[in-house]
Amino acid sequence: MNTTIHTLAQQLVALCREWKFLEAQETLLHEDCLNIEADGRVVHGREAIMAKEKAFLDNIEIIHLLEISDPVVAAGYFAVQFHSELTVKGIGRRSRNEIIVYEVKDGKVIREQFFYHV
């Protein structure tokens, strides 16, 4: 097991379970990180990814449920399951159960890809 990836994965999960998504991104994403959504949208760069996340978080009205699995770690990668139920402005209540796969390079997340039904 790669201790660096395991530690990074545990840090990401711990921060996200505390609803500290922006802190997780700021500290754990590489500045040139790629963010790939299930519908094919791609965002490049930590600052742009954080701006996208902030816009999403600002639109959440109610957090009904947030469950985050322990990470599964493999050579150069880890994966986490996120299950959430949120009430979002202009959308209403929604439930999403997704897998996110993270690629790690030089101790930082260089790519995050989301898998969920769109």
C-alpha positions in Angstrom: 0.0 0.0 0.0 1.2 3.5 -0.8 1.3 5.3 2.5 1.3 8.8 0.9 -1.8 8.0 -1.2 -3.5 6.3 1.8 -2.8 9.4 4.0 -4.0 11.8 1.4 -7.2 9.8 0.9 -7.9 9.7 4.6 -7.3 13.5 4.8 -9.8 14.1 2.0 -12.5 11.9 3.5 -12.0 13.4 7.0 -12.4 17.0 5.6 -15.3 16.1 3.4 -17.2 14.4 6.3 -16.8 17.7 8.2 -18.3 19.6 5.1 -14.8 21.2 4.5 -14.8 20.6 0.7 -13.0 23.9 -0.1 -10.3 23.3 2.4 -9.8 19.7 1.0 -9.5 21.1 -2.5 -7.2 23.9 -1.5 -4.8 21.6 0.4 -5.0 18.4 -1.5 -5.5 19.3 -5.2 -2.6 19.9 -7.5 -2.7 23.4 -9.1 -3.2 21.7 -12.5 -5.8 19.2 -11.4 -8.5 18.1 -13.8 -12.2 17.7 -12.6 -14.3 15.5 -14.8 -18.1 15.3 -14.2 -20.2 12.3 -15.2 -21.8 14.3 -18.0 -18.4 15.0 -19.6 -17.9 18.6 -18.3 -14.2 19.3 -17.5 -12.8 21.9 -15.3 -9.0 22.5 -15.3 -7.0 24.0 -12.4 -7.5 24.1 -8.7 -8.7 27.7 -8.6 -11.4 27.0 -11.2 -12.4 23.8 -9.5 -12.7 25.6 -6.2 -14.9 28.4 -7.8 -17.2 25.7 -9.2 -17.4 24.0 -5.8 -18.1 27.3 -4.0 -20.9 28.1 -6.4 -22.5 24.7 -5.8 -22.1 25.0 -2.0 -23.6 28.5 -2.0 -26.8 27.0 -3.6 -27.4 24.3 -1.0 -30.4 25.2 1.2 -30.6 22.0 3.3 -28.3 19.0 3.9 -30.5 16.0 4.6 -27.8 13.3 4.3 -24.1 13.0 3.6 -22.4 9.6 3.8 -18.9 9.2 2.6 -17.2 5.8 2.5 -13.7 5.0 3.6 -11.3 5.2 0.6 -10.2 2.3 -1.5 -6.6 2.7 -2.4 -4.6 1.3 -5.3 -1.4 2.2 -7.0 -1.6 5.9 -7.9 -5.4 6.0 -7.3 -8.1 6.0 -4.6 -11.9 5.9 -4.9 -14.6 7.1 -2.5 -18.4 6.7 -2.5 -20.4 9.8 -1.8 -24.1 9.6 -1.0 -26.0 12.8 -0.5 -29.5 14.2 -0.2 -29.6 18.0 -0.6 -32.2 20.7 -1.2 -30.6 22.9 -3.8 -31.9 26.4 -4.8 -33.8 26.3 -8.1 -33.7 22.4 -8.2 -35.3 21.2 -5.0 -34.4 18.0 -3.1 -32.1 15.7 -4.9 -30.3 12.5 -4.1 -27.0 11.4 -5.6 -25.0 8.3 -5.0 -21.6 8.5 -6.8 -18.2 7.1 -7.0 -15.3 9.5 -7.3 -11.9 8.3 -8.5 -8.9 10.3 -7.6 -5.5 10.1 -9.3 -2.5 11.1 -7.2 0.8 12.4 -8.5 3.6 13.9 -6.4 1.5 13.8 -3.2 -1.5 15.8 -4.6 -4.7 14.9 -6.5 -4.0 15.5 -10.2 -7.4 14.3 -11.5 -10.8 13.6 -10.0 -13.5 11.9 -12.0 -17.1 11.6 -10.9 -19.3 8.6 -11.8 -23.1 8.9 -11.3 -26.3 8.6 -13.4 -27.1 11.9 -15.1 
